[in-house]
Amino acid sequence: MQLPEDQIRAGHIPADLYRQIPPGTDLRRVVIVQQAPRSYKGPIVLTLVITAGSVAVLLVIAFVVQVVAAAAVAVLSATGGLSYTINRATKHKPK
């Protein structure tokens, strides 16, 4: 038995706990309660959910900005306040 947890599981009472038991106590009725080991599953899942949510919010914001910009260009071009054209330059070969 290397670890104190092994001793407790085997029914042995470690010396530091044995000294804390009041005299005259029936040791067969002593129950030692250990704290459960910490689980990291919850914080990891929470981090992944927050990250995925942040990415989703950024994608929605980017999509909304694109739609608003396209609508603004469409409205301004329809009213004559702005024109947006794409010119494709053609290459002329010298003769």
C-alpha positions as CSV (number, residue, x, y, z in Angstrom):
1,M,0.0,0.0,0.0
2,Q,1.7,3.1,-1.2
3,L,-0.9,5.8,-1.1
4,P,-3.1,6.9,1.8
5,E,-6.1,6.3,-0.3
6,D,-5.1,2.6,-0.5
7,Q,-4.8,2.4,3.3
8,I,-8.2,3.9,3.8
9,R,-9.8,1.5,1.3
10,A,-8.1,-1.4,3.0
11,G,-9.6,-0.3,6.4
12,H,-6.4,1.1,7.9
13,I,-6.5,4.4,9.6
14,P,-3.5,6.7,8.9
15,A,-1.5,7.8,11.9
16,D,-2.4,11.5,11.5
17,L,-6.1,10.7,11.5
18,Y,-5.7,8.2,14.3
19,R,-4.4,10.9,16.6
20,Q,-7.5,13.1,15.9
21,I,-9.9,10.3,17.0
22,P,-11.1,10.9,20.7
23,P,-10.1,8.3,23.2
24,G,-12.6,5.5,23.8
25,T,-14.0,5.6,20.3
26,D,-14.9,2.3,18.7
27,L,-12.6,2.2,15.7
28,R,-14.9,-0.3,13.9
29,R,-17.5,2.4,13.7
30,V,-15.2,5.1,12.3
31,V,-16.0,6.2,8.8
32,I,-13.4,8.3,6.8
33,V,-14.9,10.4,4.1
34,Q,-12.7,11.5,1.3
35,Q,-13.3,14.4,-1.1
36,A,-14.1,13.2,-4.6
37,P,-11.4,13.9,-7.2
38,R,-12.0,17.1,-9.3
39,S,-13.6,16.5,-12.7
40,Y,-12.5,18.7,-15.5
41,K,-15.2,17.7,-18.0
42,G,-17.5,20.5,-17.0
43,P,-15.1,23.4,-17.5
44,I,-13.8,21.9,-20.8
45,V,-17.3,21.6,-22.2
46,L,-18.1,25.1,-21.0
47,T,-15.0,26.5,-22.8
48,L,-15.9,24.7,-26.0
49,V,-19.5,25.9,-25.9
50,I,-18.4,29.5,-25.3
51,T,-15.9,29.3,-28.2
52,A,-18.4,27.8,-30.6
53,G,-21.0,30.4,-29.5
54,S,-18.5,33.3,-30.1
55,V,-17.6,32.0,-33.6
56,A,-21.3,31.6,-34.4
57,V,-22.0,35.2,-33.2
58,L,-19.1,36.6,-35.3
59,L,-20.4,34.7,-38.4
60,V,-23.9,36.1,-37.9
61,I,-22.5,39.7,-37.5
62,A,-20.4,39.3,-40.6
63,F,-23.4,38.1,-42.6
64,V,-25.6,40.9,-41.3
65,V,-23.0,43.5,-42.2
66,Q,-22.7,42.1,-45.7
67,V,-26.5,42.2,-46.2
68,V,-26.7,45.7,-44.9
69,A,-23.9,46.9,-47.1
70,A,-25.4,45.3,-50.2
71,A,-28.8,46.8,-49.4
72,A,-27.2,50.2,-48.9
73,V,-25.4,50.0,-52.2
74,A,-28.7,48.9,-53.9
75,V,-30.7,51.7,-52.4
76,L,-28.1,54.4,-53.2
77,S,-27.7,53.1,-56.8
78,A,-31.4,53.1,-57.3
79,T,-31.8,56.7,-56.2
80,G,-28.9,57.8,-58.4
81,G,-26.7,58.8,-55.5
82,L,-24.1,56.1,-56.1
83,S,-23.2,53.9,-59.0
84,Y,-21.1,50.9,-58.7
85,T,-19.5,49.3,-61.7
86,I,-17.0,46.7,-62.3
87,N,-14.7,47.4,-65.3
88,R,-12.7,44.5,-66.7
89,A,-9.6,45.7,-68.4
90,T,-8.9,44.1,-71.7
91,K,-5.4,43.6,-72.9
92,H,-4.7,44.9,-76.4
93,K,-2.0,43.3,-78.3
94,P,0.3,45.8,-80.1
95,K,0.2,45.5,-83.9
